[in-house]
Amino acid sequence: MNFRLVCKFLSIVSLLIGITMTFSLPWAFPALGHRTSEAAVGFETAGFQSLVISIGVCFICWGALSYYARTAKGELFRKEAMAVVGLSWVLATVLGGLPFVMSGTARSLSVRLFEAPDHPPQVFNQNVEPITTLQFRLVTILIDAHAVGVSKEQLVAADEGDKLIDAFNELKALPEWSDALIAPEEEPAPGDRFDHYRIRPIKMNLADALFESQSGFSTTGATVIANLEDPVLVPHCILFWRSSTHLLGGLGIIVLFVVVLGQGSAGKALMHNEMPGPSKEGAHSRMQQTAWYFTAIYLALNAVLTVILWLLGMTVFDALCHAFGTMATGGFSTFNDSLGHFYKADPYTGFWIEYVVIVFMVLAGMNFMLLYFLVVKRRLIALWKDVEWRTYMAVLGIATALVIAFGMSYGDFRSNPDQTVWSEASDALRYGLFQVVSIMTTTGYGTHDFDGWNSFGRGVLFLLMFVGGCAGSTGGGLKVIRHILFHKILYLQIEKAYHPSVIRPLRLGGKPVDDPDLQQNILVYFGLILVLFVFSWMAIITLEPDATWGTSQVHIEHKLIDSATSVAATLNNIGPGLGVIGATQNYSNFTWWTKLLFVWLMMLGRLEIFAVAVLFVPSFWRSR
């Protein structure tokens, strides 16, 4: 292994991440950082300082690695290219997580409530004694108020007396509750909450930061942050950096620095390992020029979507963040309700925002070389000739029709008993189409709580997690082309069972596939996905405590399904799953070791296993 040459490329990754972080700094200033005038806060000191320090660390890594690699010689072969790609994502995860930890970004409140007072609540993820009905009501009010809390006057008015205040003091006197509850004027806080009764938020630890960072770079979109809308808990500049990780990870960090710096013959090896899915015909023979095409289309679509979202009423901040999340098929939003926030705020503009995002999610899930032929070459026939694109669109259409049909029969989209059939059908199309496209393209945005859908509808979404976008797209998953090839390989093997003497070549789009190893590679890849899924699922079932699901036996019984969807959602870079990680939930309540397992799964899914798996093989690091 040529370690100095590997470090040379890692230094470039450190520099790229540090430079990208600088674009988040201006959002700490009030003139730029506010999403709306109502959310106005002062200069975000903690967020700004954490970004500056993180940028400094990136530049230090760049300098140290560059110094070590100053005498690097030799050519970048396949082994070194795989090491560069795998280690680049490890390095990016660590560097990208620094701002979350150092800014004191909060992930959730320290108290969880369940169905009723007789179910013990959790304080700092630990079960405590059941509380009284009055105390349960008090804590419910505080949780609904998020980290801002409520004033004394509001508590008195809520109970027409001082009973809720007495309940607060009783809980505050208990050792297990003393740190979780904050009395008025007990600690310094912004003016909107200084004299309020509050629940203490939990700051992100190292595991949380690595999870959020890898989720961004791998374009998974899973999050541990429960409240994105409070700038005191999550500064705007940190939110922008969070979405910027999608921008970097969308086409891959390696592709970006191949474009910017040009790596000659090394470019081919890097691109091959960064985008290891089955290749498409028509890719340019020069890897750097191919990377230019991909990146130009990617950035152009980001710019176009940003302008459209801005014209539809989003602020520049929100338009940029949601464009990054859409075109990278990541799904990080700046609101707790994801894109559903805009429909709640204004149904007319929210309606158009959702359909615009649907169109761009479909584009993001397509092979970018097809987009190149469509936009630059104006070869519309290239779309129809492409078997993967036809299959991709067919799966989207069939899945949407099934979700809508079964959803309407079960009343999943009925908002009220008096709703007309046409109104329900319109909502069914909007919600069903959006969620099917969002899940299959691995974007993970949400406009409806699909965790409350019928079992068939949720089952369809679960299966779509294993489909993904097209090869050469920013989408994750197994990729549509692999499913097509897998189906054809199975057919050939079945035919061979009763016609062993017949030799029939594997064909794609009517043409024989020249790669003799492709059949084996496809079968091995599906086998590895199955093994990873099963072992990770069993690990979570075994190691994750039942307390993650609360104290209700009804919720604990969902552990098998929730654990399976959490593995599928992270391994396939989806984001949301079912149950405790559903559309309205997040990953904050998992233990730190499970979060680190998810980090590993997200990286494996993004790099399609091999570039990460080889890092754990001792012989890989030995000299030739």
PyMOL commands that set and color helices and strands:
alter all, ss='L'
color gray80, all
select helices_A, chain A and resi 3-22+25-28+30-33+37-39+45-68+78-102+133-144+152-159+163-172+175-178+206-217+236-250+253-261+266-274+287-311+316-327+340-345+347-364+368-375+381-385+387-410+421-440+450-452+455-464+480-498+518-543+546-549+553-556+559-571+579-581+592-606+610-616+618-621
alter helices_A, ss='H'
color red, helices_A
select strands_A, chain A and resi 106-109+111-112+122-123+126-127+181-182+198-199+201-203+507-508+511-512
alter strands_A, ss='S'
color yellow, strands_A
deselect
rebuild
show_as cartoon
